[in-house]
Amino acid sequence: MLSRYRNLLSVICLLALFPAHTTVAAVPIPAPPSVAASGHLLIDFDSGRILSEHNSEQRLEPASLTKIMTAYVVLRELKAGNIQLSDKVLISKKAWQTPGSRMFIEVDKEVSVEQLLKGMIIQSGNDASVALAEHIAGSEETFANLMNNHAHRLGMLNSHFVNSTGLPDENHYTTPRDIVKVSEATIREFPEYYPWYAQLEYEFNGIKQHNRNQLLWRDKSVDGVKTGHTEAAGYCLVASAQRESMRLTSVVMGTSSEDARAKESLSLLNYGFRFFETHRLYDGGATLSRTRVWKGGKESLELGLEKALYVTIPRNQYANLKATLNIDAQRTAPIIKGQALGSVEVALGDETISSVPLIALEQIDEGGIFQILKDTILLWFE
């Protein structure tokens, strides 16, 4: 009875974190727009809620969307200190003669890592991609292994890369869902470099080229990410946009033209921003409740979430959110920091829209013999 009472208090404390509002009647959300693409995805960056999708797990040719992963690997190497932006890269004949889009580097000349990165991200240079791959891994083939290792770590389980450029190969593929994962990882992990994806133009060797992402000119909320095109893949675009505190990422793969990929992407983004809103409900690591621990060096344990909890809901429905905190009945020391001891569930009406583990925010070791004996007796009465 005592433990049930304590749990009830925890639920009340959690619910009190929501401001009091009058319940608002739900307004039906229209169906997402029809998208003329082989596959597409629209997803909220913070909550991970998918707002529209079609063939989002289907393996498709990515064309130059590949360079999102290529750049990610290079940025990871920078962060690890294995390379520097100022490093000079000797341009090989293979890199120089790589077909497709180019930043126009010259064979046997030295070009900095920073210049090559910008030439790849802004100008979509295949030559820059190969030069960076060779500089980091010795060969493009070995670099592709690095790409696949990072893809696996990021959970991109339906992707496989055989080159750094996206030039066609039957064993080179990804999915809309997978390419979002590396795009979002880039935004999260490298905020100092991500603004390069919004740069409108870049000049190298006296040649100025424009960013191929037309949405950078059409919508100021768009700040990335990457275009792609081959005859086999069609026209592809990963777009990310932030309006106020809400960020959405869209992917369209296999559209019919440059204009079509921009039009379909903007249609998805406008739909998401118009009909949905994202809220940060609780911070990661913040104490949401305290609970009794038995047979431990401490009797009180702080509980919370590993990371911030976001939810994406239809607009004007925040007042209808309800949160419930569920704590495990048995909480006996030792307790390990990060150990799951229940859950936080958030519902909108009758639908549970999020359920995340409630974890121990601290470690509690086993108590002394007197504490263990005392709690053993108390538990008999429980």
C-alpha positions in Angstrom: 0.0 0.0 0.0 2.8 2.4 0.9 4.7 1.8 -2.4 1.5 2.3 -4.4 0.9 5.6 -2.6 4.4 6.8 -3.4 3.9 5.9 -7.0 0.7 7.8 -7.2 2.5 10.9 -5.8 5.1 10.5 -8.5 2.4 10.5 -11.2 0.8 13.7 -9.8 4.2 15.4 -9.7 4.9 14.6 -13.3 1.5 15.7 -14.5 2.0 19.0 -12.7 4.9 19.8 -15.1 2.3 20.5 -17.8 0.6 23.9 -17.5 -3.1 23.9 -16.9 -5.1 24.4 -20.1 -8.6 24.0 -21.2 -9.1 20.9 -23.4 -9.2 21.8 -27.1 -11.3 19.8 -29.6 -9.1 18.0 -32.1 -9.2 19.1 -35.7 -8.8 16.4 -38.3 -5.4 16.5 -40.0 -5.5 16.2 -43.8 -3.7 13.5 -45.6 -0.1 14.3 -46.6 0.4 15.6 -50.2 0.9 13.2 -53.0 4.6 13.0 -53.9 5.8 12.0 -57.3 8.9 10.1 -56.3 10.2 6.5 -56.0 10.4 7.0 -52.3 10.0 9.8 -49.8 10.0 10.6 -46.1 9.1 13.6 -43.9 10.3 13.4 -40.3 10.6 15.6 -37.2 14.2 16.1 -36.2 13.7 16.1 -32.5 10.9 13.7 -31.8 11.6 11.3 -34.7 7.9 11.2 -35.6 7.3 10.3 -39.3 4.7 12.7 -40.8 4.7 11.2 -44.3 6.4 8.3 -46.1 6.3 6.1 -49.1 8.9 3.3 -49.7 11.0 4.9 -46.9 12.7 1.5 -46.3 13.1 0.6 -49.9 16.7 0.3 -51.3 17.2 3.0 -53.9 20.1 4.5 -55.7 21.2 7.6 -53.9 23.4 9.3 -56.5 25.2 12.3 -54.8 23.2 11.9 -51.6 26.1 9.6 -51.0 28.2 12.6 -50.3 26.3 13.2 -47.1 27.9 10.1 -45.7 31.2 10.9 -47.4 31.3 14.3 -45.7 30.2 12.7 -42.4 33.1 10.4 -42.4 35.5 13.2 -43.2 34.1 15.4 -40.4 34.4 12.5 -37.9 38.1 12.2 -38.9 38.5 16.0 -38.3 36.8 15.7 -34.9 39.1 12.8 -33.9 42.2 14.9 -34.8 43.3 12.4 -37.5 43.3 15.2 -40.2 43.2 19.0 -40.2 41.3 21.5 -42.4 44.6 22.9 -43.4 46.1 19.6 -44.5 47.2 19.7 -48.1 45.9 16.8 -50.3 47.9 15.8 -53.4 45.4 15.3 -56.2 45.6 11.9 -57.9 44.9 11.2 -61.6 41.9 9.1 -60.5 40.4 11.9 -58.5 41.1 14.4 -61.3 39.4 12.3 -64.0 36.4 11.2 -62.0 33.3 11.8 -64.2 30.2 13.8 -63.2 30.0 17.0 -61.3 33.3 18.6 -60.4 35.0 21.4 -58.5 37.8 21.4 -61.1 40.8 20.4 -59.1 44.0 19.6 -61.1 46.1 16.5 -61.0 49.3 16.6 -59.0 48.3 19.9 -57.4 47.8 20.3 -53.6 44.4 21.4 -52.3 43.4 21.8 -48.6 40.9 19.6 -46.9 38.7 22.6 -46.2 38.6 23.5 -49.9 37.8 19.9 -50.9 35.1 19.7 -48.3 33.4 22.8 -49.5 33.8 21.7 -53.1 32.1 18.5 -52.3 29.3 19.9 -50.1 28.5 23.0 -52.0 29.5 22.1 -55.6 28.9 18.4 -55.3 32.4 17.7 -56.7 33.0 14.0 -57.4 36.6 14.8 -57.9 36.8 16.3 -54.4 35.0 13.3 -52.9 37.6 10.9 -54.3 40.5 13.1 -53.3 39.2 13.2 -49.7 38.6 9.4 -49.7 42.1 8.7 -50.8 43.7 11.2 -48.4 41.9 9.6 -45.4 42.0 5.9 -46.3 44.6 5.5 -49.0 42.0 4.3 -51.6 38.4 5.0 -52.3 37.6 1.3 -51.8 39.0 1.3 -48.3 37.2 4.6 -47.6 33.9 2.9 -48.6 34.5 0.4 -45.9 34.7 3.3 -43.4 31.4 4.6 -44.8 29.8 1.2 -44.2 31.2 1.0 -40.7 29.7 4.3 -39.8 26.4 3.4 -41.5 26.1 0.3 -39.4 26.9 2.3 -36.2 24.2 4.8 -37.1 21.6 2.1 -37.7 21.6 2.4 -41.5 20.9 -1.3 -41.9 19.6 -1.1 -45.5 22.5 0.9 -46.9 25.7 -0.2 -48.6 28.3 2.0 -50.2 31.0 1.1 -52.7 32.2 4.6 -53.6 32.4 8.1 -52.2 30.6 9.8 -55.0 27.3 8.0 -55.7 28.2 7.0 -59.2 26.0 4.1 -60.2 26.8 0.6 -59.0 24.3 -2.3 -58.3 25.8 -2.7 -54.8 25.6 0.9 -53.9 22.2 1.8 -52.3 20.4 3.4 -49.4 16.9 4.2 -48.3 15.1 7.5 -47.5 15.0 6.4 -43.8 18.7 5.6 -43.7 19.9 8.8 -45.4 17.9 10.8 -42.9 19.9 9.1 -40.1 23.3 10.3 -41.4 21.8 13.8 -42.3 20.5 14.3 -38.8 23.8 12.9 -37.3 25.6 15.6 -39.3 23.4 18.4 -38.0 23.7 17.2 -34.3 27.4 16.3 -34.3 28.9 19.1 -36.4 27.0 22.4 -35.8 30.2 24.3 -36.7 30.4 22.8 -40.2 26.7 22.3 -41.0 26.3 26.0 -42.2 28.4 25.0 -45.2 25.3 23.1 -46.5 23.4 26.4 -46.7 26.2 28.2 -48.6 24.8 29.4 -51.9 28.0 29.3 -54.0 31.6 28.5 -53.8 34.5 29.6 -56.0 37.6 27.5 -56.6 40.3 27.8 -59.3 38.5 30.9 -60.6 35.3 28.9 -61.3 32.2 29.9 -59.3 29.4 27.3 -58.9 26.1 27.5 -57.3 24.7 25.1 -54.7 22.3 22.8 -56.5 19.7 22.9 -53.7 17.1 25.2 -55.2 15.2 25.4 -51.9 18.0 27.5 -50.4 16.7 30.3 -52.6 13.0 29.5 -52.4 12.6 29.2 -48.6 14.9 30.9 -46.1 14.1 28.3 -43.4 15.9 25.6 -45.4 19.5 25.2 -44.5 20.5 22.0 -46.2 21.2 19.3 -47.0 22.1 17.7 -50.4 21.0 17.0 -54.0 21.7 14.1 -56.2 21.1 13.0 -59.7 22.0 10.2 -62.1 20.0 8.8 -64.9 19.3 5.6 -62.9 18.6 7.3 -59.6 16.5 10.2 -60.9 16.5 13.6 -59.1 17.0 13.3 -55.3 17.0 15.8 -52.5 17.4 15.7 -48.7 16.1 19.0 -47.3 16.2 20.2 -43.7 14.4 23.3 -42.5 13.8 25.0 -39.2 10.9 27.3 -38.4 11.0 28.7 -34.9 11.9 25.8 -32.7 10.7 23.0 -35.0 13.1 21.3 -37.5 11.8 18.9 -40.2 13.8 16.8 -42.6 12.4 15.6 -45.9 13.8 13.2 -48.5 12.6 12.6 -52.0 14.3 10.1 -54.3 13.6 9.3 -57.9 11.8 12.4 -59.0 11.7 13.5 -62.7 13.5 16.8 -62.6 15.4 19.4 -60.6 12.2 21.5 -60.3 10.2 18.4 -59.3 12.5 17.5 -56.4 12.4 21.0 -55.1 8.6 21.3 -55.5 7.9 17.9 -53.9 10.3 18.7 -51.0 8.8 22.1 -50.3 5.3 20.6 -50.4 6.2 18.1 -47.7 7.9 20.7 -45.5 5.0 23.1 -45.8 2.6 20.3 -44.8 4.6 19.4 -41.8 5.0 22.9 -40.5 1.4 23.9 -41.2 -0.3 21.1 -39.4 2.1 19.9 -36.7 4.1 21.3 -33.8 6.9 19.9 -31.7 7.2 20.4 -27.9 10.1 19.6 -25.6 8.4 18.2 -22.6 11.2 17.1 -20.3 15.0 17.6 -20.2 17.4 14.7 -20.2 19.0 14.2 -16.8 16.4 16.3 -14.9 14.8 14.9 -11.8 11.2 14.0 -12.6 10.5 12.0 -9.4 12.1 10.5 -6.3 11.3 7.0 -5.1 12.0 4.7 -2.2 14.9 2.3 -2.5 15.1 -0.8 -0.3 18.3 -2.2 1.3 20.5 0.6 0.0 23.0 3.1 1.3 20.4 5.8 0.5 16.6 5.5 0.8 15.7 8.0 -1.9 16.5 7.7 -5.6 16.2 10.4 -8.3 14.5 9.3 -11.5 14.5 10.9 -14.9 15.2 10.5 -18.6 18.4 9.7 -20.4 17.8 12.5 -23.0 15.2 15.2 -23.7 11.7 14.0 -24.5 10.1 15.7 -27.6 6.7 15.0 -29.0 5.2 16.1 -32.4 1.5 16.6 -32.3 -1.3 18.2 -34.4 -1.3 22.0 -33.9 -3.2 23.4 -30.9 -3.4 20.1 -29.1 -0.8 20.6 -26.4 -3.6 21.1 -23.8 -4.8 17.6 -24.5 -1.5 15.9 -23.6 -1.4 13.7 -20.6 1.7 12.1 -19.0 1.9 9.1 -16.8 4.9 7.9 -14.8 5.1 4.2 -14.0 7.7 3.0 -11.5 8.7 -0.6 -11.1 7.4 -2.2 -7.9 10.7 -3.7 -6.8 13.5 -1.2 -6.3 16.2 -3.0 -4.3 19.8 -1.9 -4.1 22.2 -2.0 -5.7 20.9 0.4 -8.3 23.1 1.2 -11.3 23.0 4.7 -12.8 21.1 4.6 -16.0 19.2 1.5 -15.0 15.6 1.4 -16.3 13.1 1.4 -13.4 9.9 2.2 -15.2 8.6 4.4 -18.0 7.1 7.8 -18.9 4.1 7.6 -21.2 2.6 10.5 -23.0 -0.8 10.2 -24.5 -2.9 12.5 -26.7 -6.5 11.5 -26.1 -6.7 7.7 -26.2 -3.5 7.3 -28.2 -0.1 6.8 -26.5 2.3 8.8 -28.6 5.5 8.3 -26.7 6.8 5.8 -24.1 10.4 6.1 -22.9 12.3 4.4 -20.1 12.5 6.1 -16.7 16.0 5.6 -15.4 18.0 6.0 -12.2 19.9 9.3 -12.3 22.4 8.1 -9.7 24.0 4.9 -8.3 23.0 3.5 -5.0 25.1 0.8 -3.5 23.9 -1.9 -1.2 23.5 -0.7 2.4 24.9 -2.0 5.6 23.6 -5.1 7.5 21.4 -3.0 9.7 19.7 -1.2 6.8 19.2 -4.5 4.9 17.6 -6.1 8.1 15.4 -3.1 8.7 14.1 -3.0 5.1 13.6 -6.7 5.0 11.2 -6.4 8.0 9.4 -3.4 6.4 9.0 -5.3 3.1 7.2 -8.1 5.0 4.5 -5.5 5.9 4.4 -4.3 2.3 
